Structure formats: C-alpha cells, structure tokens
Amino acid sequence: MENRSLGGGRVSVPVVGLGTWQRLEAAAAAGRHRELIDTAIAAGIRLVDTSPMYGAAERLLAEALEGTRDQVVVADKVWTPSPEEGVAQLARAADWYGGRVDLMQIHNLVAWPEHLPMLEAARDQGLVGLIGATHYSASAFPELAELMATGRIDTVQVPYNPLQREVEHTILPLADELGLGVLLMRPLGEGRLVRRQPSPAELAPLRPFGVTSWVQALLKWGLSDPRVHVSLAATAHPDRLRENAAAGSPPWFGPEERAFVLDLATAN
Ligand SMILES: NC(=O)c1ccc[n+]([C@@H]2O[C@H](COP(=O)([O-])OP(=O)(O)OC[C@H]3O[C@@H](n4cnc5c(N)ncnc54)[C@H](OP(=O)(O)O)[C@@H]3O)[C@@H](O)[C@H]2O)c1
C-alpha cells in the first residue's frame, strides 16, 4: 500500500486507515474486535480513528492493540465542551495507548479555542504527536477553515465521497496550500454507497487500476485526489479489510476514471 506523510513528514502512514464508529463495538459484540485489529494490521492498515463519542470503541481498541500498539498510528479525539473533561479525555487516551496519542483531533470543533492550547502543551510534553480537527457538516467548514488558517493544526478530517463533495470548494484547496494532512471520513457514505453495487461488467474499465469491487472503486476515488492522505473506511468484518486495503495502491485514477465512478455512484 502507498504511504503518505502527515504533519510535514513527521508521520508516514499507509493511505487506507480504519474507522471505528459503531463498527468496533459491533465487532466486539461478535467477539471479533481483536481479530479485526490484527487482520487490519496484517492487511497493511496502520491508522485507526476513534473517539470518546464512539461508546466503548477507545477501550476496545486499546484492548485489541495489546502487543501491537507500536505498529499503529492511533487517531483519537477530544469531544466535550468542558476544558477539564478535555484534559481528562486526553489523560485516559494516553493511558490506554501506552502513554501517547499519535494524532489527537478536536471532534466536531467542539470548544476548539479551549482545547487547542491544552493539546499544544501536551504535544510539547510528548503526550500527543500531531493535532487535528474534524467536522462532518459543510455548515461548519467556514469555522474549520478559520482554525486551519491559524497554522496550529496538522490535520483535518472531513467527509468526502461521490455524494458529499463540499470539501472540494474550500477545505481541500486550503489544506493543500497550508500543507495539512487530510483524513477522509465516510468514504463509503456510511455504507449507503455500497448498497447498490454496479455489476462486474460495469466496473471492467477500472480493472487496469487494480479495482475488483465497487468498494475499492469508491475508496480509490477519494484517494486519487492528491490532496487526500488517509481514507477511514469502517467495517466490523475482518474479511472485508483486505479488500479495502487493496484500494490503497497505485495506479491512481485520473479525471476520467473519477468522473466514471461519480456517474456510477449517482446513477440511482
Ligand atoms: N465527526 C467526525 O469526526 C466523524 C464523523 C463520521 C465518521 N468519522 C470517522 O470516519 C470513519 C468512517 O466513516 P463511517 O464509519 O461513517 O462510514 P464509512 O466508512 O463510509 O462506511 C461504513 C460502512 O461501510 C460498510 N463497509 C465497509 N467496508 C465494506 C466492504 N468491504 N464491503 C461492504 N461494506 C463495507 C460497513 O459495514 P460492515 O461493518 O457491515 O462491513 C459500514 O456500514 C468512522 O468510523 C469514524 O472513525 C468521524
């Protein structure tokens, strides 16, 4: 899988990561969260995104990383309006992940002016590697752009898939200009985009790009934008991870193939 750099080259990471919203708990309910993370690592996935918002996901991830923590970039979040609780969330995360969180993001921009100085101090102390911010809604992109322009964060995490392309207007150009890492949430539209699968015959023009499934076409669509660094597809199924990881290798789509995938995605 191709690696791309975050934080001005401080972290190099394979382009397909793993999201944990609802799916890590689902894997755990089936007794498979350790297997999910082990299989992800075996498939070459090295960044896992989580949050205090995702129920037990942070704790389950910590459990599943016993013995493999140093192979994975943990992208966690602070998600609270309370500065005191923000400090407590970071302390819990550092405790879970061996004394350090590789990327700490401000979830949905909640109380970012309060959390940012705390995260900067934590970075100076070595508790945090990179600092980022996330938002799922285009209505918050002006505020996200304001934070990006401060030069105080290393990454942004935003939705990007053929049905959600608002980041093309401001966020991706600004991230590119400022040299910020871009993590994609919802690359499969929270699963909506995989419900209708084009036939193998329809996907045949993408075969020279290593694409053998619709999920791979969607993941490669996002990753073929050179301003993007990591795509965070989430699954509860270990057997789907190799398929997802395989979308992270070149050759990348050009404008023609991206337009082709867009047409297929919006056909119905
Ligand atoms: N504000 C924020 O910070 C924010 C908001 C949203 C998301 N995120 C992050 O971004 C991650 C990804 O977004 P998301 O979880 O909303 O949606 P997503 O990754 O676009 O879609 C997940 C869905 O796709 C399905 N899927 C994954 N691989 C598949 C495959 N190979 N074949 C068939 N189905 C497949 C999963 O089902 P199965 O489990 O059944 O495979 C799941 O229902 C989240 O987990 C989270 O870490 C952050």
The ligand as an ORCA input file, in Angstrom:
! r2SCAN-3c Opt
* xyz 0 1
  N     -17.129     13.959     13.024
  C     -16.258     13.011     12.939
  O     -15.153     13.154     13.433
  C     -16.609     11.741     12.220
  C     -17.889     11.570     11.701
  C     -18.163     10.405     11.000
  C     -17.159      9.443     10.855
  N     -15.916      9.613     11.380
  C     -14.852      8.573     11.237
  O     -14.802      8.106      9.899
  C     -14.979      6.678      9.889
  C     -15.638      6.222      8.596
  O     -16.928      6.772      8.422
  P     -18.259      5.929      8.647
  O     -17.973      4.822      9.600
  O     -19.318      6.896      8.975
  O     -18.667      5.356      7.251
  P     -17.992      4.556      6.001
  O     -16.625      4.085      6.327
  O     -18.213      5.428      4.814
  O     -18.968      3.326      5.870
  C     -19.023      2.316      6.812
  C     -19.987      1.270      6.314
  O     -19.452      0.637      5.162
  C     -19.533     -0.769      5.301
  N     -18.336     -1.397      4.675
  C     -17.022     -1.141      4.937
  N     -16.223     -1.909      4.165
  C     -17.055     -2.664      3.400
  C     -16.843     -3.654      2.401
  N     -15.603     -4.030      2.017
  N     -17.934     -4.217      1.806
  C     -19.194     -3.855      2.172
  N     -19.459     -2.928      3.103
  C     -18.397     -2.331      3.719
  C     -19.589     -1.041      6.792
  O     -20.386     -2.166      7.066
  P     -19.791     -3.526      7.735
  O     -19.289     -3.176      9.091
  O     -21.004     -4.404      7.746
  O     -18.706     -4.018      6.818
  C     -20.289      0.214      7.337
  O     -21.692      0.038      7.361
  C     -15.807      6.428     11.166
  O     -15.805      5.080     11.550
  C     -15.113      7.355     12.122
  O     -13.900      6.776     12.581
  C     -15.632     10.757     12.050
*
